[in-house]
Every structure is written in C-alpha cells, then in structure tokens.
Amino acid sequence: MNFSLLGLAAPLLKAIKEQGYDQPFPIQEQAIPAILAGNDVLGIAQTGSGKTAGFALPILQQLQFKQEAKNRYIRVLVLVPTRELALQVANVFRGFSMYLTRRVKTLAVFGGVSINPQMMAMSGTEILVATPGRLLDLLESNALHLSELNTLVLDEADKMLSLGFKDEMERIFALLPAKRQNLLFSATLADDVQTIKAKMLRDPLVISAEEKEEEGDKLELIKQVAYRVSQERKGPFLRYLIRHEKMQQVLIFVSSTRNADNLGVKLRKNDIEAMAMHGDKSQGARVEALRRFKTGQLQVLVATDLASRGIDIQFLPFVINYDLPRSPKDYVHRIGRTGRAGATGEAISLITPEDEHHFKIIQKKMGKTVEMRETGEVNLHGF
C-alpha cells in the first residue's frame, strides 16, 4: 500500500517522500484512516514499529482544517515518559509539518531544565509533547490551558505506569475536556493499561503490531550472537570485540547508571571514544551525547534501559548487551534498536556463567535460539 491511499493531503505526502518513506508500516495503515475518521485508537506497539508517524500524520492533517488556536490553548497533548522521547516525538511532528498550508507549532517540555524558557515558548503552541510532571508544573503556572484540547495521545503507557506516573496522570485526566479524541499506545496490555483504556477510550479501534511482528519478521533482520566469557575477562573482551569488528557506531546496554559511568571511563582509558547516557546525567549532557552518537561523531554510547527510550537511529549496525536485562521483553526492545526500516543489524550479548540460566529463559520466551561462541582461546593481552 502507498501513503497516498490513506487519505493524507499533498503537503504531508511531500514531507513523507522527502524523508525517504516508501510504504506505510502495518500500524500506520490501520491507525491513520481511523484517526482521520475521529475514532479513539488503542495501539499495541513497540518503539520502532512506526507508531509515532501513525498518529502524527493524521493529527497534523486534522489541524490543517481548524482555525489557529487561541494563544496558549493547545489543541493536541502527547504525554510521554522521558525527555528523550519527548524530543523525538516533537521532531517527528516538525519534520512532517514543514510543507503544511498553515504553520503548526510543536513544543516539547520536560523536567530537569529551567521552566521559564518553556513557559515563554508556549506562546503559539498547538501541539504539546510533555512529560506528566512538567505539564502539571506549567498548568499550575497558568502557562497553558486545556479547555480547547481536541486530541490526547498517551505514548508508551505501560512504561509511564511502571515508572510511577499514575497519580500525575490521574490529576491530568481530571483537567481534560470530556469531549476529545483519545489515542493510547503501549507495548503491552498490562492491567494498569487496561484500567486506563476503560477510563479513557470510547469504542476504540484496537491495533496490534506487537509480539508476532516484532519478534518474527523484525527479528529475522537482526543477527544475534552470544559470547560466553568470565566476569574478569568481560571488559577486555568487549574492547577486543569493538576493535576486532571495527565497530564505528555501537550502542551498549548496561543494568545501572553506575555500570554505565564505569564502563564509559574504562573505554575512554583504552582510547575508545564513549559516553554514558542515563537518568542522573543533565538534560544537556544527554542531548549532546545522543546528538554526537546519531551523527557518527561518537563511537560508543553506553545506556541504561530507561535512558535509551527515545534513541531511534534508522541504520544502527551494532547493539551489545554488556549486562542482560531483567525481562525477555526488554531484551527484544534492546536488540530492536538495530535491524530497523528493513536494514540488517547485529545484536551481541556477553554471557557470564551467572547469566546462563537467565539467558536460556530469554531465548525460550523469544522463541529463538542464539548462537553461543566460546572466548577462552581469544588472546586479550593488551586489551
């Protein structure tokens, strides 16, 4: 199917073509016509499934046929769990809006930075992408109003609830106008998400781009390999691997902020340009690390699972699990950072003796056996 068959206007089709999109993803095929028709939507979809464009494109089209909103009366609210995802989603809206017949301003707001510039930037904003806490701060400061809101998008609802935003979202829901279009996206249909679905959505179209596609066709594009390595040889073997495979852009996942910092220091001491990205870093440091990594100026980005939300690189060649994640779903989410948009990628896991049982569980849940390679004969002298 072509995007032109989904009912999108010529300015949006021009922006889509310019950004290199050929065919819509399955979730876009279903979500775009439903949103244009004014329906509520529940999308079960992982990051990387094309869901952001799936809601951004029809929202922008709807706004084209509305009068410009009164100042500080936003039309669209997108709630997200992290700063990085807020910036990413806002950039998607801006990228698709460049040829629209009237200007539509999108703004991303989040905590961890001064609120004053965000309050000033609210002027003229019609699409607001926000983390819950900062949205409440801005509402308490009378920096914006919700009474003219047409559309609410809740992105990565499962992560928001697991990260403890539930009370904040209850407060936000109480402030929203009753008549609105609701779009809810989540990686899973957990109990908390079901509760919000029941409260928010009216007769929604349910779209699933979940496990089968994510773990089936998509994982086929990812070459998975694991290396059995002792704990004391793990760091040297990682450095050997980066050099031996001539990796120029590699995302490494670790289990904690402390591990991220320590690994970043070790890599830099061994002349491998690396930066750590996690929730304890300042917003400026996180944005700069991601910018340098995306543009190829930074060889290695070491990230925790939470900080990685919003890392969306179309042709990322390597992902390494230096520490295994706690759940099989997180493992699939991690390695899904590579193998995007039809491109192949390689996902590597370093498995210590303590990890082996957990890794077997991950493979069983994933329904795929990962090749295990031995490293005992590898000479790590000098690494």
C-alpha positions as CSV (number, residue, x, y, z in Angstrom):
1,M,0.0,0.0,0.0
2,N,1.1,3.6,-0.7
3,F,0.7,6.5,1.7
4,S,-1.4,8.3,-0.9
5,L,-4.1,5.7,-0.4
6,L,-4.5,6.6,3.3
7,G,-6.3,9.9,2.8
8,L,-3.4,12.2,3.6
9,A,-3.0,15.6,2.0
10,A,-0.4,16.6,-0.6
11,P,1.8,18.6,1.8
12,L,2.1,15.6,4.1
13,L,2.8,13.2,1.2
14,K,5.6,15.5,0.1
15,A,7.2,15.5,3.5
16,I,6.8,11.7,3.8
17,K,8.5,11.3,0.4
18,E,11.3,13.7,1.3
19,Q,12.1,11.7,4.5
20,G,12.5,8.5,2.5
21,Y,9.4,6.6,3.5
22,D,8.1,4.3,0.7
23,Q,5.4,2.1,2.2
24,P,3.4,2.5,5.5
25,F,4.1,0.1,8.3
26,P,1.1,-2.1,9.4
27,I,0.2,0.1,12.3
28,Q,0.2,3.2,10.1
29,E,-2.1,1.5,7.5
30,Q,-4.7,0.9,10.2
31,A,-4.2,3.9,12.6
32,I,-4.1,6.8,10.0
33,P,-7.5,6.3,8.5
34,A,-9.1,5.6,11.9
35,I,-7.6,8.7,13.5
36,L,-8.7,10.8,10.5
37,A,-12.2,9.4,10.9
38,G,-12.2,10.7,14.6
39,N,-12.1,7.3,16.2
40,D,-10.3,6.5,19.5
41,V,-7.4,4.1,19.0
42,L,-5.6,1.6,21.2
43,G,-2.3,0.6,19.6
44,I,-0.2,-2.2,21.0
45,A,3.2,-1.5,19.5
46,Q,6.9,-1.4,20.5
47,T,9.2,1.5,19.8
48,G,10.4,1.3,16.2
49,S,7.1,0.0,14.8
50,G,6.2,3.3,13.1
51,K,3.6,4.3,15.6
52,T,4.8,8.0,16.0
53,A,4.2,8.7,12.4
54,G,1.0,6.7,12.7
55,F,-0.5,9.3,15.0
56,A,1.5,12.4,14.0
57,L,0.4,12.4,10.3
58,P,-3.4,12.3,10.8
59,I,-3.2,14.8,13.7
60,L,-1.3,17.3,11.5
61,Q,-3.9,16.8,8.8
62,Q,-6.8,17.4,11.2
63,L,-5.2,20.6,12.4
64,Q,-5.0,22.0,8.9
65,F,-8.7,22.2,8.7
66,K,-9.1,24.0,12.1
67,Q,-8.6,27.7,12.8
68,E,-5.4,28.6,14.6
69,A,-5.9,28.0,18.3
70,K,-6.2,30.9,20.8
71,N,-2.8,31.7,22.3
72,R,-1.7,29.1,25.0
73,Y,-4.8,27.0,24.3
74,I,-3.3,23.8,23.0
75,R,-5.1,21.5,20.5
76,V,-3.1,18.3,21.0
77,L,-1.4,16.9,24.0
78,V,1.1,14.0,23.7
79,L,2.1,12.5,27.1
80,V,5.4,10.6,27.1
81,P,7.6,9.0,29.9
82,T,11.0,10.5,29.2
83,R,12.8,13.7,28.0
84,E,14.4,11.9,25.1
85,L,11.1,10.5,23.8
86,A,9.5,14.0,24.1
87,L,12.2,15.5,21.9
88,Q,12.0,12.6,19.4
89,V,8.2,12.8,19.1
90,A,8.3,16.6,18.7
91,N,10.9,16.3,15.9
92,V,8.6,13.8,14.1
93,F,5.8,16.3,14.2
94,R,8.0,19.1,13.0
95,G,9.5,17.0,10.2
96,F,6.1,16.2,8.7
97,S,4.7,19.7,9.1
98,M,7.2,21.6,7.0
99,Y,5.0,21.9,3.9
100,L,1.6,22.5,5.6
101,T,-0.5,25.3,4.3
102,R,-0.6,26.9,7.7
103,R,2.1,26.9,10.4
104,V,1.5,24.5,13.3
105,K,3.9,24.9,16.2
106,T,5.0,21.9,18.2
107,L,6.8,22.2,21.6
108,A,8.5,19.5,23.8
109,V,8.5,20.2,27.5
110,F,10.1,18.1,30.3
111,G,11.7,18.4,33.7
112,G,15.3,18.6,34.6
113,V,15.7,22.0,33.0
114,S,14.5,25.6,33.8
115,I,10.8,26.0,33.4
116,N,11.0,29.7,32.4
117,P,12.1,29.2,28.8
118,Q,9.4,26.6,28.3
119,M,6.8,28.9,29.7
120,M,7.9,31.6,27.2
121,A,8.0,29.1,24.3
122,M,4.4,28.0,25.0
123,S,3.2,31.1,23.0
124,G,1.5,29.9,19.8
125,T,1.9,26.2,20.6
126,E,-0.8,23.9,19.2
127,I,0.9,20.5,19.7
128,L,2.5,20.0,23.1
129,V,4.6,16.9,23.8
130,A,5.2,16.6,27.6
131,T,6.3,14.5,30.5
132,P,3.5,14.5,33.1
133,G,5.3,16.3,35.9
134,R,6.4,19.2,33.8
135,L,2.9,19.5,32.3
136,L,1.4,19.9,35.8
137,D,4.1,22.5,36.6
138,L,3.1,24.5,33.5
139,L,-0.6,24.2,34.3
140,E,-0.1,25.4,37.9
141,S,1.8,28.4,36.5
142,N,-1.1,29.2,34.0
143,A,1.4,28.9,31.2
144,L,-1.2,26.9,29.1
145,H,-4.9,25.9,29.0
146,L,-6.5,22.6,28.2
147,S,-10.1,23.6,27.6
148,E,-9.7,23.7,23.8
149,L,-8.0,20.3,23.6
150,N,-9.1,18.1,20.7
151,T,-6.7,15.2,20.9
152,L,-4.9,13.4,23.7
153,V,-2.1,10.9,22.9
154,L,-0.7,8.6,25.6
155,D,2.6,7.2,24.3
156,E,4.3,4.2,25.9
157,A,1.5,4.0,28.5
158,D,3.0,0.8,30.0
159,K,6.3,2.4,30.7
160,M,4.7,5.5,32.2
161,L,2.7,3.5,34.6
162,S,5.6,1.3,35.6
163,L,7.7,4.4,36.2
164,G,5.2,5.7,38.7
165,F,3.3,8.4,36.8
166,K,-0.1,7.0,37.7
167,D,-1.0,9.7,40.3
168,E,0.2,12.5,38.0
169,M,-1.8,11.2,35.1
170,E,-5.0,10.9,37.2
171,R,-4.6,14.6,38.0
172,I,-4.1,15.4,34.3
173,F,-7.1,13.4,33.2
174,A,-9.3,15.3,35.7
175,L,-8.4,18.6,33.9
176,L,-9.1,17.5,30.4
177,P,-12.3,18.3,28.5
178,A,-14.7,15.4,28.3
179,K,-15.1,15.6,24.5
180,R,-11.9,14.7,22.9
181,Q,-10.2,12.1,20.7
182,N,-8.0,9.6,22.7
183,L,-5.1,7.7,21.2
184,L,-3.4,5.2,23.5
185,F,-0.1,3.4,22.6
186,S,1.5,0.7,24.7
187,A,4.0,-2.1,24.3
188,T,1.7,-4.4,26.3
189,L,-1.8,-4.6,27.6
190,A,-1.0,-4.8,31.3
191,D,-3.6,-4.4,34.0
192,D,-2.9,-0.8,34.5
193,V,-3.2,-0.1,30.8
194,Q,-6.5,-1.9,30.7
195,T,-7.7,0.3,33.5
196,I,-6.8,3.5,31.6
197,K,-8.3,2.0,28.4
198,A,-11.6,1.6,30.2
199,K,-11.5,5.1,31.6
200,M,-10.2,6.9,28.5
201,L,-11.3,5.2,25.3
202,R,-14.7,5.2,23.7
203,D,-15.3,2.2,21.5
204,P,-11.6,2.2,20.3
205,L,-10.2,0.6,17.2
206,V,-7.6,-1.9,18.7
207,I,-4.4,-2.3,16.5
208,S,-1.8,-4.8,17.4
209,A,1.7,-4.5,15.9
210,E,3.1,-6.3,19.0
211,E,4.9,-9.6,19.6
212,K,4.3,-11.5,16.4
213,E,5.6,-8.9,14.1
214,E,8.3,-7.6,16.5
215,E,9.6,-11.0,17.3
216,G,9.0,-12.6,14.0
217,D,9.8,-10.7,10.8
218,K,11.7,-7.9,12.5
219,L,14.0,-10.2,14.5
220,E,14.8,-12.0,11.3
221,L,16.7,-8.9,10.2
222,I,18.9,-9.0,13.3
223,K,21.8,-11.3,13.5
224,Q,22.0,-12.5,17.2
225,V,25.2,-13.9,18.7
226,A,26.3,-14.5,22.3
227,Y,29.8,-14.9,23.7
228,R,30.5,-17.0,26.8
229,V,33.0,-15.0,28.9
230,S,34.2,-15.0,32.5
231,Q,33.4,-11.9,34.6
232,E,37.1,-10.8,34.8
233,R,37.5,-11.1,31.0
234,K,34.3,-9.3,30.2
235,G,35.7,-5.8,29.9
236,P,38.8,-6.7,27.9
237,F,36.7,-8.9,25.6
238,L,34.3,-6.0,24.9
239,R,37.2,-3.8,23.9
240,Y,38.7,-6.6,21.8
241,L,35.3,-7.0,20.1
242,I,34.9,-3.3,19.3
243,R,38.4,-3.2,17.8
244,H,38.4,-6.6,16.1
245,E,35.0,-6.0,14.4
246,K,35.9,-2.3,13.6
247,M,32.7,-1.1,15.1
248,Q,32.1,2.6,14.4
249,Q,28.7,3.0,15.9
250,V,27.7,0.7,18.8
251,L,25.0,1.1,21.5
252,I,25.9,-0.8,24.7
253,F,23.3,-1.6,27.3
254,V,24.1,-1.9,31.0
255,S,22.0,-2.6,34.1
256,S,22.6,0.5,36.1
257,T,23.8,4.2,36.0
258,R,26.9,3.2,37.9
259,N,27.8,0.5,35.4
260,A,27.3,3.0,32.6
261,D,29.7,5.5,34.1
262,N,32.3,2.9,34.9
263,L,32.2,1.3,31.5
264,G,32.4,4.7,29.8
265,V,35.5,5.6,31.8
266,K,37.2,2.2,31.0
267,L,36.5,2.5,27.3
268,R,37.9,6.1,27.1
269,K,41.0,5.0,29.1
270,N,41.5,2.5,26.3
271,D,41.2,5.1,23.5
272,I,37.6,4.1,22.5
273,E,35.5,7.2,22.4
274,A,32.5,6.6,24.6
275,M,29.9,8.5,26.6
276,A,27.4,7.3,29.2
277,M,23.7,8.2,29.0
278,H,21.4,7.7,32.0
279,G,18.8,9.4,34.2
280,D,21.4,11.0,36.5
281,K,23.0,13.0,33.7
282,S,21.9,16.5,33.0
283,Q,19.5,17.1,30.1
284,G,22.2,19.0,28.2
285,A,24.7,16.1,28.6
286,R,22.1,13.6,27.4
287,V,21.1,15.6,24.4
288,E,24.7,16.2,23.4
289,A,25.7,12.5,23.8
290,L,22.7,11.4,21.7
291,R,23.4,14.1,19.1
292,R,27.1,13.1,18.7
293,F,26.1,9.4,18.6
294,K,23.5,9.9,15.9
295,T,25.8,12.0,13.7
296,G,28.6,9.5,13.9
297,Q,30.9,11.7,16.0
298,L,30.7,9.3,18.9
299,Q,31.8,5.7,18.5
300,V,30.1,4.2,21.6
301,L,27.1,5.1,23.6
302,V,26.6,3.3,26.9
303,A,23.0,3.4,28.1
304,T,20.6,2.1,30.7
305,D,17.1,0.9,29.6
306,L,15.3,4.0,30.8
307,A,17.7,6.5,29.2
308,S,17.5,4.6,25.9
309,R,13.8,5.4,25.4
310,G,13.8,7.8,22.5
311,I,17.1,6.5,20.9
312,D,15.9,6.0,17.4
313,I,18.6,5.5,14.8
314,Q,17.5,4.2,11.4
315,F,20.7,2.3,10.5
316,L,22.3,1.4,13.8
317,P,24.7,-1.5,13.0
318,F,25.5,-2.9,16.5
319,V,23.8,-3.4,19.8
320,I,25.7,-5.0,22.7
321,N,24.1,-6.4,25.9
322,Y,27.0,-5.9,28.3
323,D,24.6,-6.7,31.1
324,L,21.5,-8.7,30.4
325,P,18.1,-7.0,31.0
326,R,15.7,-8.3,33.7
327,S,13.0,-9.4,31.3
328,P,12.8,-11.0,27.8
329,K,10.6,-8.1,26.6
330,D,13.4,-5.7,27.5
331,Y,15.8,-7.9,25.6
332,V,13.7,-7.8,22.5
333,H,13.3,-4.0,22.9
334,R,17.0,-3.5,23.2
335,I,18.0,-5.5,20.2
336,G,15.2,-3.9,18.2
337,R,17.2,-0.7,18.2
338,T,19.1,-2.3,15.3
339,G,17.5,-4.0,12.2
340,R,15.2,-1.1,11.6
341,A,13.5,0.1,8.4
342,G,14.4,-3.1,6.6
343,A,18.1,-2.8,7.4
344,T,20.1,-5.6,8.9
345,G,21.9,-5.3,12.2
346,E,23.8,-7.3,14.8
347,A,22.9,-7.9,18.4
348,I,25.7,-9.2,20.7
349,S,25.3,-10.5,24.3
350,L,28.1,-11.1,26.7
351,I,27.2,-14.1,28.9
352,T,29.0,-14.9,32.2
353,P,28.4,-18.2,34.0
354,E,25.9,-16.4,36.3
355,D,23.9,-15.2,33.3
356,E,23.5,-18.5,31.5
357,H,20.2,-19.7,33.1
358,H,18.6,-16.3,32.6
359,F,19.7,-16.2,29.0
360,K,18.1,-19.6,28.4
361,I,14.8,-18.1,29.7
362,I,15.1,-15.1,27.4
363,Q,15.7,-17.4,24.4
364,K,12.8,-19.6,25.3
365,K,10.4,-16.6,25.7
366,M,11.7,-15.1,22.4
367,G,11.2,-18.4,20.6
368,K,14.7,-18.2,19.1
369,T,18.0,-19.9,19.9
370,V,21.0,-17.6,19.8
371,E,24.4,-19.0,18.7
372,M,26.8,-19.2,21.7
373,R,30.5,-18.7,20.9
374,E,33.4,-19.6,23.2
375,T,36.0,-16.9,24.0
376,G,38.6,-18.9,26.1
377,E,41.1,-19.1,23.3
378,V,40.9,-15.3,22.5
379,N,44.2,-13.6,23.4
380,L,43.1,-10.5,25.4
381,H,46.6,-9.3,26.2
382,G,46.8,-5.5,25.7
383,F,43.0,-5.1,25.9
